Amino acid sequence: MTSDFFFFIVVGFCAQIVDGALGMAFGVLSTTSLLAFGVPVANASAMTHVAEMFTTAASGLSHAYHRNVDWRLVARLAPAGMIGGAIGAYLLANIDGKVIAPFVSAYLIAIGLVILYKAFRPPPKRDVRDWIVPPVGFCGGVLDAIGGGGWGPIVTSSLVSRGHDLKRVIGSTNFTEFAVTLTISLTFMLTLGWSELNSAIGLIIGGVIAAPFGAILVKRLPVRPLMVAVSMIIIGTSAMRLL
């Protein structure tokens, strides 16, 4: 339906604006919206990640252009995230959606609480050699695939909470997310098929339109109020679906 298509465009646009500014939330916002719209869990995650192949490419290139990317951080995050993403996508595609739906809702609530917590916690300072970078990338990839989102909330918030430079982390996680999302999407395509994912086109259009603005907003928007707003949206919608 045409109304559904425009709904997906609006969801993709709004989610990418937030994601580009915070380095998180495209996946969780898109998946939360699709689940509320009645899309099955595996399909919602798959649609979100197919769309993210395009939005993360556009967003990552924008951050690279604005020099927000730490290439050493990307080199440590990408391999672990890709492995974790492939494992998570394979598991989700082979699990009954009705069984896993309550767990996905609970996971999204937890992610919302993490975002809210990180909005108010001042971190100590650390550099890119921090030992936790690869494990965080792996866990972020697994949970991102299973929950339809979570790479940004897990990876960005974890690294920022450890004291890594905020703008560098946002730019680097956005850039790295393309490789992780590509791996997850290919895994979903092999297990679910493209015919189940063609509605992702609306998310792609909305996200790509919004992507160039995120790298600009990250330098101008107050981060804390936006993080609080995103966390409230995720927690509220996921809690209603879970109940």
PEQUIZI-V777229 format. One record per residue. N is the residue number from 1. RES is the residue in one letter. D_CENTER is the distance of its C-alpha to the mean C-alpha in whole Angstrom. Layout:
BEGIN
<<N/RES/D_CENTER> <N/RES/D_CENTER>>
END
This chain:
BEGIN
<<1/M/26> <2/T/26> <3/S/25> <4/D/22> <5/F/21> <6/F/21> <7/F/19> <8/F/16> <9/I/17> <10/V/17> <11/V/13> <12/G/12> <13/F/14> <14/C/13> <15/A/9> <16/Q/9> <17/I/12> <18/V/10> <19/D/7> <20/G/10> <21/A/12> <22/L/11> <23/G/8> <24/M/5> <25/A/5> <26/F/5> <27/G/4> <28/V/6> <29/L/8> <30/S/9> <31/T/9> <32/T/11> <33/S/13> <34/L/14> <35/L/15> <36/A/17> <37/F/19> <38/G/20> <39/V/18> <40/P/18> <41/V/15> <42/A/15> <43/N/16> <44/A/13> <45/S/10> <46/A/12> <47/M/12> <48/T/9> <49/H/8> <50/V/12> <51/A/11> <52/E/8> <53/M/11> <54/F/13> <55/T/11> <56/T/9> <57/A/13> <58/A/14> <59/S/12> <60/G/13> <61/L/16> <62/S/17> <63/H/16> <64/A/18> <65/Y/21> <66/H/21> <67/R/21> <68/N/18> <69/V/17> <70/D/19> <71/W/20> <72/R/21> <73/L/18> <74/V/16> <75/A/19> <76/R/18> <77/L/15> <78/A/14> <79/P/17> <80/A/16> <81/G/12> <82/M/14> <83/I/16> <84/G/14> <85/G/12> <86/A/15> <87/I/17> <88/G/14> <89/A/14> <90/Y/18> <91/L/18> <92/L/16> <93/A/18> <94/N/21> <95/I/21> <96/D/23> <97/G/20> <98/K/22> <99/V/23> <100/I/19> <101/A/18> <102/P/19> <103/F/18> <104/V/14> <105/S/15> <106/A/16> <107/Y/13> <108/L/11> <109/I/14> <110/A/14> <111/I/11> <112/G/12> <113/L/15> <114/V/14> <115/I/12> <116/L/16> <117/Y/18> <118/K/16> <119/A/17> <120/F/21> <121/R/21> <122/P/23> <123/P/22> <124/P/25> <125/K/24> <126/R/24> <127/D/23> <128/V/21> <129/R/24> <130/D/22> <131/W/23> <132/I/19> <133/V/17> <134/P/17> <135/P/17> <136/V/14> <137/G/13> <138/F/14> <139/C/13> <140/G/9> <141/G/10> <142/V/12> <143/L/10> <144/D/7> <145/A/9> <146/I/11> <147/G/9> <148/G/8> <149/G/4> <150/G/5> <151/W/5> <152/G/5> <153/P/7> <154/I/9> <155/V/10> <156/T/10> <157/S/12> <158/S/14> <159/L/15> <160/V/16> <161/S/18> <162/R/20> <163/G/21> <164/H/19> <165/D/19> <166/L/17> <167/K/17> <168/R/17> <169/V/14> <170/I/12> <171/G/13> <172/S/13> <173/T/10> <174/N/9> <175/F/12> <176/T/11> <177/E/8> <178/F/10> <179/A/12> <180/V/10> <181/T/9> <182/L/13> <183/T/14> <184/I/12> <185/S/13> <186/L/16> <187/T/17> <188/F/16> <189/M/18> <190/L/21> <191/T/21> <192/L/20> <193/G/22> <194/W/21> <195/S/23> <196/E/20> <197/L/18> <198/N/20> <199/S/18> <200/A/15> <201/I/17> <202/G/17> <203/L/13> <204/I/14> <205/I/17> <206/G/15> <207/G/12> <208/V/15> <209/I/17> <210/A/15> <211/A/13> <212/P/17> <213/F/17> <214/G/14> <215/A/16> <216/I/19> <217/L/17> <218/V/16> <219/K/20> <220/R/21> <221/L/19> <222/P/20> <223/V/17> <224/R/18> <225/P/19> <226/L/16> <227/M/14> <228/V/17> <229/A/16> <230/V/12> <231/S/13> <232/M/16> <233/I/15> <234/I/12> <235/I/15> <236/G/18> <237/T/17> <238/S/16> <239/A/19> <240/M/21> <241/R/20> <242/L/20> <243/L/24>>
END
